[in-house]
Amino acid sequence: MLNKILFKIFGLFDEIKDFLVTWGIKIAVVLFACMILHNVVKMSEISSRYKGEYKKLVPVYEEEDKMMNVYAIGEGSKTIVVLPGFGSQSPVIQYKTIAEGLKDEYKVVIIEYFGYGYSMSMKDHPRTNENIAAEIKKSLESYGITGPYILMPHSHSAIYAMYFQQAYPELVQGIVSIDGQFPAEVNEEYYQTKLKEDVSNINITSIFELTGFERILSYVREDIFYIKEMRKMPEIFGKEEISVYRNRIGSNYLSRTMVREINKLEDNVNQMKDYIYPDYLPVLQVLSSETVKEYETVKTNGEATVNLNDLADKMITNSLIQKTEVVEGDHMLQLSNPNDLIATIKLFLASF
């Protein structure tokens, strides 16, 4: 009897093993086929001859034939330069609400860093504050857009804007930061740990980009990439805009250049940890309500000693021309609540 039971158990194990081996091979073949197909499509997208208004490559490292993409609209006397948040697959599309909302009174320029949007990849020049600031300056000059500029960074780009202002003060007329990163966060153990975790997660997630899962995800979960929100604004996001956006998601989801950038983030933030805005510089710090709540929860739980408003207040040196405003919405305010964001920005810009 015992022998029969053992034979049945081992027989069951053999069946399970055979099943796993058979289906494991099938799944591996399917994943491999997906990887091949994704990368074939990706290569065709990278070499795409798209000639629409959203692609205007300008030389930055001329001797290396390395170019960045710049999108400009509007004819105002003041120039706003939008600097995208980390990982934006298509800044010219994701920040189009801002460009459209401000173009009647200002010239609005959207920069696509190396590895973003239609810009080329970059391996030879490390993603340091110094290099990125110099590339912003060079791309604007190559396009023929002269300063001074009102810098409008989002998220991590606030660090680059601060460095740019420090390195080229004569070129910065003001800063409007949208849910920006605060360098003083590195003084808090909680945020130091969170930064390291974010960097680690991005490095791991970037590996899965090889399968092309994000291309499929942009169709089955449009909300993740804010395509659902875009569809609610057909006057801004038509078929071309969504097509360009999906094309860039397929080609530029956590590009290798982005990964190189995120791996330099801690050094870049540390470099600016003592920065405060000069007292002559008009500044608006827009905070999203969801991010404010997140930081407040962390402080209330005793995991950190400061919240988002504390960090913002420490940056201000002249409360007459430097403000902090909270706008209802999540971190992607330009897509989750563009109307209130633009109204807040316009009110501030009209004051100087």
VEXLUMBA-808940 format. One record per residue (C-alpha): residue number from 1; residue in one letter; x, y, z. Coordinates in pm, 1 decimal. Layout:
# residues N
k:NUM; r:A; u:X; v:Y; w:Z .
...
***
This chain:
# residues 352
k:1; r:M; u:0.0; v:0.0; w:0.0 .
k:2; r:L; u:276.1; v:240.9; w:97.0 .
k:3; r:N; u:456.6; v:168.5; w:-228.7 .
k:4; r:K; u:144.3; v:248.9; w:-429.1 .
k:5; r:I; u:99.7; v:578.3; w:-246.7 .
k:6; r:L; u:462.6; v:671.2; w:-304.9 .
k:7; r:F; u:436.7; v:581.6; w:-672.9 .
k:8; r:K; u:128.6; v:801.2; w:-707.6 .
k:9; r:I; u:300.6; v:1091.9; w:-532.1 .
k:10; r:F; u:615.3; v:1062.4; w:-740.2 .
k:11; r:G; u:400.9; v:1017.0; w:-1050.1 .
k:12; r:L; u:217.4; v:1337.1; w:-967.4 .
k:13; r:F; u:550.1; v:1515.4; w:-919.9 .
k:14; r:D; u:661.1; v:1390.5; w:-1261.1 .
k:15; r:E; u:341.1; v:1522.4; w:-1421.3 .
k:16; r:I; u:387.0; v:1861.8; w:-1255.0 .
k:17; r:K; u:750.3; v:1868.6; w:-1363.0 .
k:18; r:D; u:657.3; v:1778.6; w:-1721.5 .
k:19; r:F; u:383.6; v:2043.5; w:-1719.2 .
k:20; r:L; u:619.0; v:2313.8; w:-1589.0 .
k:21; r:V; u:893.2; v:2220.2; w:-1833.7 .
k:22; r:T; u:653.2; v:2212.0; w:-2131.5 .
k:23; r:W; u:476.8; v:2536.3; w:-2047.4 .
k:24; r:G; u:793.8; v:2698.0; w:-1919.1 .
k:25; r:I; u:951.3; v:2647.2; w:-2259.3 .
k:26; r:K; u:637.9; v:2777.9; w:-2434.6 .
k:27; r:I; u:627.8; v:3088.3; w:-2213.6 .
k:28; r:A; u:999.8; v:3148.3; w:-2266.3 .
k:29; r:V; u:951.5; v:3120.8; w:-2643.0 .
k:30; r:V; u:658.7; v:3366.3; w:-2635.2 .
k:31; r:L; u:856.6; v:3614.9; w:-2421.6 .
k:32; r:F; u:1155.5; v:3583.4; w:-2652.6 .
k:33; r:A; u:931.4; v:3642.2; w:-2956.4 .
k:34; r:C; u:780.2; v:3947.3; w:-2784.3 .
k:35; r:M; u:1129.8; v:4081.2; w:-2712.7 .
k:36; r:I; u:1234.5; v:4037.0; w:-3075.1 .
k:37; r:L; u:914.0; v:4195.1; w:-3209.5 .
k:38; r:H; u:931.6; v:4483.6; w:-2960.8 .
k:39; r:N; u:1290.4; v:4565.2; w:-3046.3 .
k:40; r:V; u:1228.6; v:4540.9; w:-3422.4 .
k:41; r:V; u:937.4; v:4786.0; w:-3386.2 .
k:42; r:K; u:1147.9; v:4999.0; w:-3151.3 .
k:43; r:M; u:1431.2; v:5027.4; w:-3403.6 .
k:44; r:S; u:1185.0; v:5135.2; w:-3670.9 .
k:45; r:E; u:1042.8; v:5396.5; w:-3432.3 .
k:46; r:I; u:1386.7; v:5527.4; w:-3340.2 .
k:47; r:S; u:1473.0; v:5568.6; w:-3706.9 .
k:48; r:S; u:1126.5; v:5709.2; w:-3781.6 .
k:49; r:R; u:1113.3; v:5989.6; w:-4035.0 .
k:50; r:Y; u:841.2; v:6171.8; w:-3844.1 .
k:51; r:K; u:839.3; v:6527.1; w:-3977.4 .
k:52; r:G; u:562.7; v:6677.5; w:-3766.0 .
k:53; r:E; u:575.2; v:6990.4; w:-3555.0 .
k:54; r:Y; u:687.3; v:6804.4; w:-3243.8 .
k:55; r:K; u:1029.5; v:6713.1; w:-3374.8 .
k:56; r:K; u:1296.4; v:6980.0; w:-3411.3 .
k:57; r:L; u:1644.0; v:6842.4; w:-3344.5 .
k:58; r:V; u:1919.9; v:7092.5; w:-3270.4 .
k:59; r:P; u:2295.0; v:7024.0; w:-3232.7 .
k:60; r:V; u:2436.0; v:7016.9; w:-2880.0 .
k:61; r:Y; u:2759.5; v:6821.8; w:-2918.4 .
k:62; r:E; u:2827.1; v:6905.9; w:-3281.1 .
k:63; r:E; u:3155.9; v:6717.9; w:-3310.9 .
k:64; r:E; u:2975.4; v:6401.8; w:-3196.9 .
k:65; r:D; u:2663.2; v:6470.4; w:-3402.6 .
k:66; r:K; u:2450.0; v:6453.3; w:-3087.2 .
k:67; r:M; u:2120.2; v:6643.6; w:-3096.3 .
k:68; r:M; u:1834.1; v:6727.0; w:-2862.0 .
k:69; r:N; u:1470.0; v:6793.8; w:-2943.9 .
k:70; r:V; u:1319.2; v:7135.8; w:-2871.6 .
k:71; r:Y; u:957.0; v:7244.2; w:-2916.9 .
k:72; r:A; u:865.6; v:7613.3; w:-2914.5 .
k:73; r:I; u:532.7; v:7794.1; w:-2946.3 .
k:74; r:G; u:405.9; v:8146.9; w:-2877.2 .
k:75; r:E; u:545.1; v:8492.6; w:-2945.0 .
k:76; r:G; u:547.1; v:8666.2; w:-2606.4 .
k:77; r:S; u:829.0; v:8892.6; w:-2492.2 .
k:78; r:K; u:911.4; v:8660.3; w:-2200.8 .
k:79; r:T; u:1037.2; v:8305.4; w:-2258.3 .
k:80; r:I; u:930.4; v:8011.1; w:-2043.9 .
k:81; r:V; u:1148.9; v:7700.4; w:-2060.9 .
k:82; r:V; u:975.6; v:7380.1; w:-1948.4 .
k:83; r:L; u:1212.2; v:7118.2; w:-1804.5 .
k:84; r:P; u:1046.1; v:6774.2; w:-1785.2 .
k:85; r:G; u:1021.6; v:6544.9; w:-1486.5 .
k:86; r:F; u:1232.6; v:6231.9; w:-1479.4 .
k:87; r:G; u:1127.5; v:5954.2; w:-1717.0 .
k:88; r:S; u:892.5; v:6158.7; w:-1935.9 .
k:89; r:Q; u:872.9; v:5955.0; w:-2255.8 .
k:90; r:S; u:747.9; v:6252.9; w:-2459.6 .
k:91; r:P; u:783.1; v:6590.9; w:-2288.5 .
k:92; r:V; u:651.8; v:6777.3; w:-2594.4 .
k:93; r:I; u:321.5; v:6592.8; w:-2549.9 .
k:94; r:Q; u:303.9; v:6557.4; w:-2170.8 .
k:95; r:Y; u:358.1; v:6930.6; w:-2117.0 .
k:96; r:K; u:148.9; v:7052.1; w:-2410.1 .
k:97; r:T; u:-125.3; v:7172.2; w:-2173.5 .
k:98; r:I; u:121.1; v:7423.9; w:-2029.5 .
k:99; r:A; u:239.9; v:7534.8; w:-2372.9 .
k:100; r:E; u:-115.2; v:7582.0; w:-2499.2 .
k:101; r:G; u:-227.5; v:7756.6; w:-2181.1 .
k:102; r:L; u:54.9; v:8013.9; w:-2183.0 .
k:103; r:K; u:136.1; v:8060.8; w:-2554.1 .
k:104; r:D; u:-85.7; v:8368.6; w:-2600.6 .
k:105; r:E; u:121.3; v:8573.9; w:-2355.5 .
k:106; r:Y; u:459.9; v:8400.6; w:-2352.7 .
k:107; r:K; u:699.7; v:8211.9; w:-2572.8 .
k:108; r:V; u:696.2; v:7858.8; w:-2434.4 .
k:109; r:V; u:980.5; v:7615.8; w:-2499.6 .
k:110; r:I; u:980.7; v:7247.8; w:-2402.6 .
k:111; r:I; u:1320.8; v:7081.8; w:-2374.0 .
k:112; r:E; u:1365.7; v:6707.5; w:-2425.5 .
k:113; r:Y; u:1681.6; v:6592.7; w:-2248.2 .
k:114; r:F; u:1905.6; v:6331.1; w:-2405.1 .
k:115; r:G; u:1723.3; v:5997.9; w:-2383.3 .
k:116; r:Y; u:1381.0; v:6168.1; w:-2374.5 .
k:117; r:G; u:1126.2; v:6205.6; w:-2653.3 .
k:118; r:Y; u:1291.1; v:6250.4; w:-2991.6 .
k:119; r:S; u:1629.3; v:6348.0; w:-2847.7 .
k:120; r:M; u:1922.2; v:6113.6; w:-2903.5 .
k:121; r:S; u:2072.0; v:5884.1; w:-2642.0 .
k:122; r:M; u:2378.3; v:5986.6; w:-2441.6 .
k:123; r:K; u:2652.9; v:5768.8; w:-2296.2 .
k:124; r:D; u:2973.9; v:5969.7; w:-2325.9 .
k:125; r:H; u:2870.2; v:6272.0; w:-2115.7 .
k:126; r:P; u:2763.6; v:6174.4; w:-1760.4 .
k:127; r:R; u:2420.8; v:6293.2; w:-1641.9 .
k:128; r:T; u:2561.2; v:6549.4; w:-1398.4 .
k:129; r:N; u:2406.1; v:6883.7; w:-1306.5 .
k:130; r:E; u:2686.1; v:7057.5; w:-1491.7 .
k:131; r:N; u:2639.8; v:6866.2; w:-1817.1 .
k:132; r:I; u:2260.2; v:6880.7; w:-1817.5 .
k:133; r:A; u:2258.5; v:7255.6; w:-1746.0 .
k:134; r:A; u:2512.2; v:7315.3; w:-2023.7 .
k:135; r:E; u:2300.2; v:7103.7; w:-2261.8 .
k:136; r:I; u:1988.9; v:7306.7; w:-2180.1 .
k:137; r:K; u:2179.7; v:7626.2; w:-2254.6 .
k:138; r:K; u:2330.3; v:7493.2; w:-2577.4 .
k:139; r:S; u:2001.5; v:7354.4; w:-2711.2 .
k:140; r:L; u:1829.0; v:7690.2; w:-2657.9 .
k:141; r:E; u:2115.1; v:7874.3; w:-2827.8 .
k:142; r:S; u:2113.1; v:7628.6; w:-3119.6 .
k:143; r:Y; u:1739.5; v:7684.6; w:-3163.7 .
k:144; r:G; u:1798.0; v:8060.8; w:-3161.9 .
k:145; r:I; u:1612.2; v:8132.4; w:-2836.3 .
k:146; r:T; u:1790.9; v:8396.7; w:-2632.3 .
k:147; r:G; u:1759.5; v:8460.9; w:-2259.6 .
k:148; r:P; u:1680.0; v:8553.0; w:-1998.5 .
k:149; r:Y; u:1443.4; v:8262.5; w:-1931.6 .
k:150; r:I; u:1172.8; v:8177.6; w:-1681.8 .
k:151; r:L; u:1263.3; v:7819.9; w:-1595.3 .
k:152; r:M; u:968.4; v:7586.7; w:-1532.4 .
k:153; r:P; u:1103.5; v:7255.9; w:-1397.5 .
k:154; r:H; u:889.4; v:6961.7; w:-1295.9 .
k:155; r:S; u:985.8; v:6705.2; w:-1032.0 .
k:156; r:H; u:1359.1; v:6612.8; w:-1035.3 .
k:157; r:S; u:1430.2; v:6886.8; w:-1290.5 .
k:158; r:A; u:1403.1; v:7141.3; w:-1009.5 .
k:159; r:I; u:1758.4; v:7037.1; w:-917.0 .
k:160; r:Y; u:1880.3; v:7113.3; w:-1270.8 .
k:161; r:A; u:1700.5; v:7449.2; w:-1266.6 .
k:162; r:M; u:1870.5; v:7544.9; w:-940.5 .
k:163; r:Y; u:2210.2; v:7450.2; w:-1079.1 .
k:164; r:F; u:2137.4; v:7636.6; w:-1404.7 .
k:165; r:Q; u:2043.3; v:7949.0; w:-1208.8 .
k:166; r:Q; u:2361.9; v:7922.5; w:-1003.7 .
k:167; r:A; u:2582.0; v:7863.0; w:-1308.5 .
k:168; r:Y; u:2415.0; v:8116.4; w:-1541.9 .
k:169; r:P; u:2240.6; v:8373.6; w:-1317.4 .
k:170; r:E; u:2222.1; v:8629.0; w:-1597.9 .
k:171; r:L; u:2006.0; v:8390.2; w:-1801.2 .
k:172; r:V; u:1738.6; v:8326.8; w:-1537.4 .
k:173; r:Q; u:1454.2; v:8576.1; w:-1497.9 .
k:174; r:G; u:1249.7; v:8359.6; w:-1262.4 .
k:175; r:I; u:1169.2; v:8001.7; w:-1161.0 .
k:176; r:V; u:829.7; v:7831.0; w:-1150.1 .
k:177; r:S; u:875.1; v:7486.3; w:-996.9 .
k:178; r:I; u:597.2; v:7228.3; w:-1042.2 .
k:179; r:D; u:598.1; v:6973.0; w:-759.9 .
k:180; r:G; u:974.9; v:6995.7; w:-764.5 .
k:181; r:Q; u:1237.1; v:6800.6; w:-577.2 .
k:182; r:F; u:1391.3; v:6981.6; w:-279.6 .
k:183; r:P; u:1764.9; v:6921.1; w:-231.1 .
k:184; r:A; u:1738.3; v:6951.5; w:148.7 .
k:185; r:E; u:1553.6; v:6618.2; w:146.6 .
k:186; r:V; u:1892.0; v:6444.3; w:154.4 .
k:187; r:N; u:1936.4; v:6571.3; w:511.7 .
k:188; r:E; u:1649.2; v:6340.8; w:618.0 .
k:189; r:E; u:1723.1; v:5970.2; w:661.8 .
k:190; r:Y; u:1371.8; v:5873.9; w:545.5 .
k:191; r:Y; u:1408.0; v:6055.6; w:214.4 .
k:192; r:Q; u:1763.3; v:5930.8; w:165.2 .
k:193; r:T; u:1635.9; v:5574.7; w:198.1 .
k:194; r:K; u:1338.6; v:5642.4; w:-29.6 .
k:195; r:L; u:1568.4; v:5794.1; w:-292.7 .
k:196; r:K; u:1789.4; v:5484.6; w:-291.6 .
k:197; r:E; u:1483.1; v:5258.6; w:-316.5 .
k:198; r:D; u:1344.3; v:5458.9; w:-610.0 .
k:199; r:V; u:1677.0; v:5436.8; w:-792.5 .
k:200; r:S; u:1694.0; v:5060.2; w:-729.8 .
k:201; r:N; u:1335.2; v:5006.1; w:-849.3 .
k:202; r:I; u:1395.3; v:5201.6; w:-1169.2 .
k:203; r:N; u:1707.8; v:4999.5; w:-1245.0 .
k:204; r:I; u:1511.3; v:4676.7; w:-1203.1 .
k:205; r:T; u:1204.2; v:4798.2; w:-1395.2 .
k:206; r:S; u:1419.3; v:4916.1; w:-1686.4 .
k:207; r:I; u:1520.9; v:4552.5; w:-1747.5 .
k:208; r:F; u:1159.8; v:4458.9; w:-1824.6 .
k:209; r:E; u:1151.8; v:4728.3; w:-2092.8 .
k:210; r:L; u:1316.5; v:4468.9; w:-2316.1 .
k:211; r:T; u:986.3; v:4279.2; w:-2331.3 .
k:212; r:G; u:791.5; v:4581.0; w:-2456.6 .
k:213; r:F; u:530.7; v:4543.4; w:-2180.5 .
k:214; r:E; u:486.3; v:4920.4; w:-2159.1 .
k:215; r:R; u:371.7; v:4933.7; w:-2522.0 .
k:216; r:I; u:87.2; v:4691.8; w:-2443.5 .
k:217; r:L; u:20.8; v:4865.2; w:-2111.4 .
k:218; r:S; u:-40.3; v:5197.4; w:-2289.3 .
k:219; r:Y; u:-340.4; v:5034.6; w:-2458.3 .
k:220; r:V; u:-486.9; v:4819.7; w:-2180.4 .
k:221; r:R; u:-423.6; v:5067.5; w:-1895.1 .
k:222; r:E; u:-446.6; v:5410.9; w:-2049.7 .
k:223; r:D; u:-488.5; v:5568.1; w:-1706.9 .
k:224; r:I; u:-131.9; v:5477.0; w:-1605.8 .
k:225; r:F; u:9.4; v:5699.8; w:-1879.6 .
k:226; r:Y; u:-265.9; v:5964.8; w:-1838.9 .
k:227; r:I; u:-398.4; v:5891.6; w:-2187.7 .
k:228; r:K; u:-748.7; v:5884.8; w:-2039.8 .
k:229; r:E; u:-695.9; v:6239.7; w:-1914.5 .
k:230; r:M; u:-560.8; v:6343.6; w:-2254.2 .
k:231; r:R; u:-872.9; v:6212.4; w:-2427.4 .
k:232; r:K; u:-1080.1; v:6451.4; w:-2215.2 .
k:233; r:M; u:-893.3; v:6741.7; w:-2381.2 .
k:234; r:P; u:-942.2; v:6678.9; w:-2758.1 .
k:235; r:E; u:-866.7; v:7043.7; w:-2835.2 .
k:236; r:I; u:-508.6; v:6979.4; w:-2716.9 .
k:237; r:F; u:-455.8; v:6606.1; w:-2764.9 .
k:238; r:G; u:-578.3; v:6482.8; w:-3101.0 .
k:239; r:K; u:-494.3; v:6161.1; w:-3285.9 .
k:240; r:E; u:-145.9; v:6285.1; w:-3379.0 .
k:241; r:E; u:-54.9; v:6377.7; w:-3022.5 .
k:242; r:I; u:-167.4; v:6044.3; w:-2876.9 .
k:243; r:S; u:4.4; v:5859.3; w:-3163.1 .
k:244; r:V; u:331.8; v:6045.1; w:-3098.5 .
k:245; r:Y; u:298.0; v:5979.6; w:-2725.8 .
k:246; r:R; u:239.1; v:5606.0; w:-2768.8 .
k:247; r:N; u:525.3; v:5587.8; w:-3017.4 .
k:248; r:R; u:761.8; v:5742.3; w:-2763.3 .
k:249; r:I; u:632.9; v:5518.9; w:-2481.2 .
k:250; r:G; u:725.3; v:5220.2; w:-2696.2 .
k:251; r:S; u:1069.4; v:5358.5; w:-2776.8 .
k:252; r:N; u:1168.0; v:5556.3; w:-2467.8 .
k:253; r:Y; u:1024.4; v:5388.4; w:-2163.1 .
k:254; r:L; u:1313.0; v:5413.6; w:-1914.6 .
k:255; r:S; u:1579.4; v:5449.2; w:-2182.5 .
k:256; r:R; u:1938.9; v:5363.8; w:-2094.8 .
k:257; r:T; u:2015.6; v:5736.0; w:-2080.5 .
k:258; r:M; u:1736.6; v:5781.5; w:-1824.5 .
k:259; r:V; u:1882.8; v:5498.5; w:-1617.4 .
k:260; r:R; u:2224.4; v:5666.4; w:-1627.6 .
k:261; r:E; u:2054.7; v:5987.7; w:-1515.7 .
k:262; r:I; u:1870.4; v:5833.7; w:-1219.4 .
k:263; r:N; u:2193.3; v:5670.4; w:-1103.2 .
k:264; r:K; u:2347.2; v:6019.4; w:-1076.5 .
k:265; r:L; u:2047.5; v:6167.3; w:-897.2 .
k:266; r:E; u:2176.6; v:6127.9; w:-541.7 .
k:267; r:D; u:2504.5; v:6299.7; w:-631.6 .
k:268; r:N; u:2318.1; v:6575.9; w:-814.6 .
k:269; r:V; u:2083.1; v:6638.1; w:-521.5 .
k:270; r:N; u:2370.7; v:6634.8; w:-272.1 .
k:271; r:Q; u:2555.9; v:6892.8; w:-478.8 .
k:272; r:M; u:2265.0; v:7137.6; w:-434.5 .
k:273; r:K; u:2166.3; v:7052.3; w:-75.2 .
k:274; r:D; u:2263.7; v:7397.8; w:57.3 .
k:275; r:Y; u:2102.9; v:7593.8; w:-227.4 .
k:276; r:I; u:1845.4; v:7863.0; w:-152.9 .
k:277; r:Y; u:1686.4; v:8102.3; w:-398.4 .
k:278; r:P; u:1866.9; v:8438.0; w:-427.0 .
k:279; r:D; u:1654.8; v:8714.6; w:-276.8 .
k:280; r:Y; u:1625.0; v:8905.9; w:-606.2 .
k:281; r:L; u:1476.8; v:8612.7; w:-800.8 .
k:282; r:P; u:1098.1; v:8577.9; w:-846.9 .
k:283; r:V; u:1000.4; v:8218.3; w:-760.4 .
k:284; r:L; u:676.8; v:8021.9; w:-751.8 .
k:285; r:Q; u:681.4; v:7676.7; w:-596.0 .
k:286; r:V; u:366.2; v:7487.5; w:-697.1 .
k:287; r:L; u:296.8; v:7184.3; w:-479.1 .
k:288; r:S; u:40.2; v:6918.0; w:-565.5 .
k:289; r:S; u:-212.7; v:6845.0; w:-291.9 .
k:290; r:E; u:-146.7; v:6469.8; w:-307.8 .
k:291; r:T; u:227.5; v:6512.2; w:-259.2 .
k:292; r:V; u:165.9; v:6752.5; w:29.8 .
k:293; r:K; u:-55.7; v:6489.8; w:198.4 .
k:294; r:E; u:204.8; v:6218.8; w:142.9 .
k:295; r:Y; u:480.5; v:6421.2; w:310.8 .
k:296; r:E; u:249.3; v:6528.9; w:593.2 .
k:297; r:T; u:167.1; v:6165.0; w:668.1 .
k:298; r:V; u:536.1; v:6079.0; w:686.1 .
k:299; r:K; u:600.0; v:6364.7; w:929.3 .
k:300; r:T; u:294.9; v:6278.6; w:1141.4 .
k:301; r:N; u:413.1; v:5917.9; w:1167.4 .
k:302; r:G; u:749.1; v:6037.7; w:1293.8 .
k:303; r:E; u:941.0; v:5898.7; w:996.8 .
k:304; r:A; u:1069.8; v:6245.9; w:902.1 .
k:305; r:T; u:1104.2; v:6579.4; w:1079.4 .
k:306; r:V; u:984.7; v:6794.8; w:788.4 .
k:307; r:N; u:695.6; v:6798.7; w:544.0 .
k:308; r:L; u:675.8; v:6943.2; w:192.9 .
k:309; r:N; u:577.5; v:7292.1; w:307.5 .
k:310; r:D; u:872.2; v:7297.7; w:549.6 .
k:311; r:L; u:1111.0; v:7210.7; w:266.6 .
k:312; r:A; u:957.2; v:7476.0; w:41.6 .
k:313; r:D; u:974.2; v:7744.6; w:311.7 .
k:314; r:K; u:1346.2; v:7680.0; w:367.0 .
k:315; r:M; u:1416.7; v:7770.9; w:3.6 .
k:316; r:I; u:1256.1; v:8116.2; w:24.9 .
k:317; r:T; u:1467.1; v:8421.6; w:104.6 .
k:318; r:N; u:1229.0; v:8699.8; w:-3.8 .
k:319; r:S; u:860.4; v:8635.8; w:65.4 .
k:320; r:L; u:760.9; v:8944.5; w:-134.5 .
k:321; r:I; u:854.4; v:8782.9; w:-466.4 .
k:322; r:Q; u:887.1; v:8415.8; w:-373.5 .
k:323; r:K; u:569.2; v:8216.2; w:-315.3 .
k:324; r:T; u:446.7; v:7864.0; w:-247.4 .
k:325; r:E; u:102.7; v:7755.9; w:-370.6 .
k:326; r:V; u:-79.6; v:7424.2; w:-339.2 .
k:327; r:V; u:-286.8; v:7306.2; w:-637.6 .
k:328; r:E; u:-535.7; v:7020.7; w:-611.5 .
k:329; r:G; u:-417.0; v:6711.3; w:-796.3 .
k:330; r:D; u:-141.4; v:6453.5; w:-815.2 .
k:331; r:H; u:225.3; v:6481.9; w:-911.3 .
k:332; r:M; u:136.2; v:6514.1; w:-1281.6 .
k:333; r:L; u:-52.1; v:6841.3; w:-1235.7 .
k:334; r:Q; u:-6.4; v:6938.0; w:-1600.5 .
k:335; r:L; u:-237.9; v:6647.5; w:-1687.6 .
k:336; r:S; u:-443.1; v:6589.9; w:-1370.9 .
k:337; r:N; u:-544.1; v:6954.4; w:-1317.5 .
k:338; r:P; u:-398.4; v:7176.3; w:-1592.9 .
k:339; r:N; u:-659.5; v:7452.0; w:-1561.5 .
k:340; r:D; u:-586.4; v:7535.4; w:-1197.0 .
k:341; r:L; u:-214.0; v:7492.0; w:-1253.8 .
k:342; r:I; u:-208.7; v:7737.0; w:-1545.2 .
k:343; r:A; u:-430.6; v:7987.3; w:-1361.3 .
k:344; r:T; u:-190.8; v:7980.6; w:-1063.8 .
k:345; r:I; u:111.4; v:8026.1; w:-1289.9 .
k:346; r:K; u:-46.9; v:8313.4; w:-1485.1 .
k:347; r:L; u:-137.3; v:8499.2; w:-1167.6 .
k:348; r:F; u:218.6; v:8475.3; w:-1043.9 .
k:349; r:L; u:385.4; v:8567.6; w:-1375.1 .
k:350; r:A; u:164.7; v:8876.4; w:-1403.3 .
k:351; r:S; u:316.5; v:9006.0; w:-1079.0 .
k:352; r:F; u:664.5; v:9070.2; w:-1223.8 .
***
